[in-house]
Amino acid sequence: ERLVALQQPRKLPEVPRRTILTFANAVAGLALAAVTGVAGWSYFASPAMQTFQTPVGGHQILTFADGTTIELNTDTVLRARIDHDGRTAKLIRGEAYFNVRHDARIPFSVAVGNQKVVDLGTEFAIRADDRNVRVALFKGRAELDSTGAKPSNPSTVLAPGDVAIATAGKIGSAH
């Protein structure tokens, strides 16, 4: 009897087209809600750049979870994001001293004007004004990259005691 039942084709009940469209719309709505939820969670869960500012005559020392410290001098604005996904900072104006905990897996970089300093395990200071960027290296190594259009010397590796002065697209050394 079972074999006979398997050999006879059974007619499935017809599902109205309206029911299929309603079901498809519900699935699409749930998918959209899931995508929106994941995007929203990742936006709010990932830390954004934090802004730190010192007034004229002010001074502030920032300590991050990875052991990196940044010392802000007077009239300085710095934006930073330091977490397990990345370690970046942007010096908007002023002067900052960086004592970076080296981590080859997650490099530390500082953007300032058309320049970028990448930590290679180091302590360095950066001073930015309207005309140039001055980078002084105290310990370790750092790479200074010019990110402006057609830089004449795109990159310089600094050693302890080096001071580099960078203007739009050009990096030189100071004595």
C-alpha positions as CSV (number, residue, x, y, z in Angstrom):
1,E,0.0,0.0,0.0
2,R,2.8,2.4,0.8
3,L,4.4,1.8,-2.6
4,V,1.2,2.4,-4.4
5,A,0.7,5.7,-2.5
6,L,4.2,6.8,-3.6
7,Q,3.5,6.0,-7.2
8,Q,0.3,8.0,-7.5
9,P,1.0,11.7,-8.0
10,R,-0.7,13.8,-5.4
11,K,-2.0,17.2,-6.2
12,L,-0.8,19.9,-3.8
13,P,-3.3,22.5,-2.7
14,E,-3.1,25.8,-4.6
15,V,-1.8,28.7,-2.6
16,P,-3.4,32.0,-3.6
17,R,-1.0,34.4,-5.3
18,R,-1.8,37.1,-2.8
19,T,-0.6,34.9,0.1
20,I,2.7,34.3,-1.8
21,L,3.2,38.1,-2.3
22,T,2.4,38.8,1.4
23,F,4.9,36.2,2.5
24,A,7.6,37.5,0.2
25,N,7.0,41.1,1.5
26,A,7.3,39.9,5.1
27,V,10.6,38.1,4.3
28,A,11.9,41.2,2.5
29,G,10.9,43.4,5.5
30,L,12.6,41.1,8.0
31,A,15.8,41.0,5.8
32,L,15.8,44.9,5.6
33,A,15.3,45.1,9.4
34,A,18.1,42.7,10.0
35,V,20.5,44.6,7.7
36,T,19.5,47.9,9.3
37,G,20.0,46.4,12.8
38,V,23.5,45.1,12.0
39,A,24.5,48.4,10.4
40,G,23.2,50.4,13.3
41,W,24.9,48.1,15.9
42,S,28.2,48.3,14.1
43,Y,28.0,52.1,13.9
44,F,27.1,52.6,17.5
45,A,29.3,49.7,18.9
46,S,32.5,50.9,17.2
47,P,34.0,53.8,18.9
48,A,34.2,57.0,16.9
49,M,37.0,59.5,16.9
50,Q,37.1,61.4,20.1
51,T,38.1,65.1,20.2
52,F,40.5,66.4,22.8
53,Q,41.3,70.1,23.2
54,T,43.4,72.2,25.5
55,P,42.9,75.9,25.9
56,V,45.7,78.5,25.7
57,G,47.9,77.8,28.7
58,G,46.4,74.4,29.1
59,H,48.0,70.9,29.2
60,Q,46.5,67.4,29.2
61,I,47.9,63.9,29.3
62,L,45.7,61.2,27.6
63,T,46.2,57.5,28.5
64,F,44.7,54.8,26.3
65,A,43.8,51.2,27.1
66,D,46.7,49.9,24.9
67,G,49.3,51.8,27.0
68,T,49.8,54.7,24.6
69,T,50.0,58.1,26.1
70,I,49.6,61.5,24.3
71,E,50.5,64.7,26.0
72,L,48.7,67.8,24.6
73,N,50.4,71.2,24.9
74,T,48.7,74.5,25.0
75,D,46.1,75.4,22.4
76,T,46.0,72.0,20.8
77,V,43.2,70.0,19.2
78,L,43.6,66.3,18.6
79,R,41.1,63.7,17.3
80,A,41.9,60.1,18.2
81,R,40.5,56.6,17.9
82,I,42.5,53.9,19.7
83,D,41.0,50.5,20.1
84,H,41.5,46.8,19.1
85,D,40.5,47.6,15.5
86,G,42.8,50.6,14.8
87,R,45.0,53.3,16.3
88,T,44.7,56.6,14.5
89,A,45.0,60.3,15.5
90,K,44.7,63.6,13.7
91,L,46.5,66.6,15.0
92,I,44.3,69.5,14.0
93,R,46.5,72.2,15.5
94,G,49.1,72.7,18.3
95,E,51.6,70.3,19.7
96,A,51.5,66.8,21.1
97,Y,54.0,64.3,22.5
98,F,53.3,60.7,21.7
99,N,54.6,57.8,23.7
100,V,53.3,54.9,21.6
101,R,53.0,51.3,22.8
102,H,54.3,49.5,19.7
103,D,52.0,46.8,18.2
104,A,53.0,45.6,14.8
105,R,49.5,44.1,14.2
106,I,47.8,47.5,14.7
107,P,50.1,50.3,13.6
108,F,49.7,53.8,15.2
109,S,49.4,56.7,12.8
110,V,49.0,60.5,13.2
111,A,47.7,62.6,10.3
112,V,48.6,66.3,10.4
113,G,48.0,68.5,7.4
114,N,49.3,66.8,4.3
115,Q,51.6,64.6,6.4
116,K,51.3,61.3,8.2
117,V,53.5,59.9,10.9
118,V,53.5,56.1,11.3
119,D,54.9,54.6,14.5
120,L,57.6,52.0,14.3
121,G,57.9,51.7,18.1
122,T,58.6,55.2,19.3
123,E,58.3,58.4,21.2
124,F,57.9,61.6,19.2
125,A,56.5,65.1,19.2
126,I,54.6,66.9,16.5
127,R,54.1,70.6,16.2
128,A,51.7,71.9,13.5
129,D,51.2,75.5,12.5
130,D,49.9,77.2,9.4
131,R,53.1,76.8,7.3
132,N,54.6,73.5,8.3
133,V,54.7,70.4,10.4
134,R,57.7,69.7,12.7
135,V,58.4,66.1,13.9
136,A,61.0,65.4,16.5
137,L,61.9,61.8,17.3
138,F,63.2,60.9,20.8
139,K,63.1,57.1,20.8
140,G,62.6,54.2,18.4
141,R,61.7,54.9,14.7
142,A,58.9,56.6,12.9
143,E,58.1,57.1,9.2
144,L,57.0,60.5,7.9
145,D,54.9,60.3,4.8
146,S,53.8,63.3,2.6
147,T,50.3,62.7,1.5
148,G,49.9,65.9,-0.6
149,A,49.5,65.9,-4.4
150,K,52.8,64.8,-6.1
151,P,55.1,64.9,-3.1
152,S,58.8,65.5,-4.0
153,N,60.0,63.0,-1.3
154,P,57.1,60.9,-0.2
155,S,58.6,59.2,2.8
156,T,61.4,59.5,5.4
157,V,62.2,57.2,8.3
158,L,63.3,59.1,11.4
159,A,65.9,57.8,13.9
160,P,66.3,59.1,17.5
161,G,67.5,62.8,17.5
162,D,66.1,63.5,14.0
163,V,63.9,66.5,13.4
164,A,62.0,66.7,10.2
165,I,60.1,69.8,8.9
166,A,57.4,69.1,6.3
167,T,55.6,71.6,4.1
168,A,53.0,70.8,1.4
169,G,54.6,67.9,-0.4
170,K,58.2,68.4,0.8
171,I,60.0,66.9,3.8
172,G,63.4,68.4,5.0
173,S,65.5,68.1,8.1
174,A,66.3,70.7,10.7
175,H,69.5,70.9,12.7
